[in-house]
Amino acid sequence: MNKQQLFEQIQRKKSFLCVGLDPVLDKLPKHLLKYEDPILEFNKQLIDATHDLCVAYKPNTAFYETRGVKGWDTLVKTWKHFPKDVFTIADAKRGDIGNTSAMYAEAFFNQESSDMSFDSITVAPYMGKDSVSPFLTYEDKWVILLALTSNAGSQDFQTKQSEDQKLYEQVITTSSQWAGSDQMMYVVGATKPEEFQNIRRLAPDNFLLVPGVGAQGGSLSAVCEFGLNSECGLLVNAARSIIYASSGEDFAEKAREEALALQQEMEQILKSANLI
Amino acid sequence: MNKQQLFEQIQRKKSFLCVGLDPVLDKLPKHLLKYEDPILEFNKQLIDATHDLCVAYKPNTAFYETRGVKGWDTLVKTWKHFPKDVFTIADAKRGDIGNTSAMYAEAFFNQESSDMSFDSITVAPYMGKDSVSPFLTYEDKWVILLALTSNAGSQDFQTKQSEDQKLYEQVITTSSQWAGSDQMMYVVGATKPEEFQNIRRLAPDNFLLVPGVGAQGGSLSAVCEFGLNSECGLLVNAARSIIYASSGEDFAEKAREEALALQQEMEQILKSANLI
């Protein structure tokens, strides 16, 4: 999916919500345990209940790998269940030397190789340009580079002053030379809303993937105040607050209610900004 | 495997060689294609041919993920084929917010969860302490943190001056407070031998995992000059130069010859340093 198509989906659905599919077996509604693959059933029902309210889904690979081969199979089958009109994000935080990153790109982008083809993958910047470039050789596929993450550990290195910039600023500035805003997004946590003005100075046109709204405590309105641009430019992720809205048989219905509340808030924001 | 046991294996085998198992289907000897899982057969024969000459094996997860569910199955079965006396490294370069890194730790360390239990995993430092800590809660399991990698992109951020240190120096200094040398190793590429003196100043007691000897052009003797410590302190990885030593039916035999040449060079180095 290219940038224009993504913005069209945002306008059509009046939403820039991304739903994080990070399922833990122990937290699943008990009635799902009778299924052969309870996590797949959980994901499918969540997708069916929310796909008209969100523009993106973001499974985090850790939650699948933790169950070994079975888990990887669940990830592939979850990918196959995504409707065509959603932007799909493999939240994998990969990155390695060039020839190895090329293998990761095949793993997440080349369906012939791995049976999956996400629209995008999150990538860790530490290893620099040749660790990112292989992901940029696929048409209409995206790198979502970690910039300023939502967790406490983001203070350990990302915000340290490096030459005349903080490290995360340097990551944005340097990587902007590797690809344009039609192929590169950045991860910026909702827990740092005060940084969005600064980030928009460095990356005015890029989409930002924003985790940390909901369970992690970030505020949607604070993020939007400086984060929105003329093509929306934001994908705001919520995971736990939606997928675990209820632990009963009504989990999908309650997930829809949570997603709807966020979609309606987003619709107001998009209207106020004259984007719809 | 703990640090003392690792050093004992190094002394017993007179080797600090790590063999990188990074198989690509297209590069496999053709006669293996008749097997149901050619890559598994390739790995098994390589392990059988080299395990007395090396102390560690390091499969890079990218080379398995690229083949989807099948590839993950090959990784699990390769892990099961490792002899008990080798140190096993999941070269996965993972790292995420705390609760997600805990899932990755289960994926690579908890056999009940994922059917695999490596001795160690490579971790990317960008997301800081809470992205690394969950891997440190397992007894006798190790984090191998990326410090100064072997690729060209290592110049993009790792060597930039951050406050009074280069970023990679800051990574070592800061992470030294998270765990001792009994649980933390660092990745330092062989392509930067001039940095080893400096790194030993910051991390005198830690083992260093050193990729980049062989196909990437690093020199073993240059690495050892400043890299060795009183418990050896080095695991030097070679992958392509060993696993692709021949593309014929003699591939395992030729791999053994390459591994033997490195082991013999290492034996001389260990003797000269009075470590055996």
Interface residues (C-beta under 8 A of the other chain):
Chain A: D22 V24 N60 A62 F63 E65 T66 R67 G68 V69 G71 W72 D73 V76 K93 R94 G95 D96 I97 G98 T100 S101 M103 Y104 E106 A107 N110 S113 S114 D115 M116 A124 P125 Y126 M127 G128 K129 D130 S131 V132 L146 T149 S150 N151 A152 G153 S154 Q155 D156 F157 Q158 K160 Q161 S162 E163 L167 Q170 V171 T174
Chain B: D22 V24 N60 A62 F63 E65 T66 R67 G68 V69 G71 W72 D73 V76 K93 R94 G95 D96 I97 G98 T100 S101 M103 Y104 E106 A107 N110 S113 S114 D115 M116 A124 P125 Y126 M127 G128 K129 D130 S131 V132 L146 T149 S150 N151 A152 G153 S154 Q155 D156 F157 Q158 K160 Q161 S162 E163 L167 Q170 V171 T174
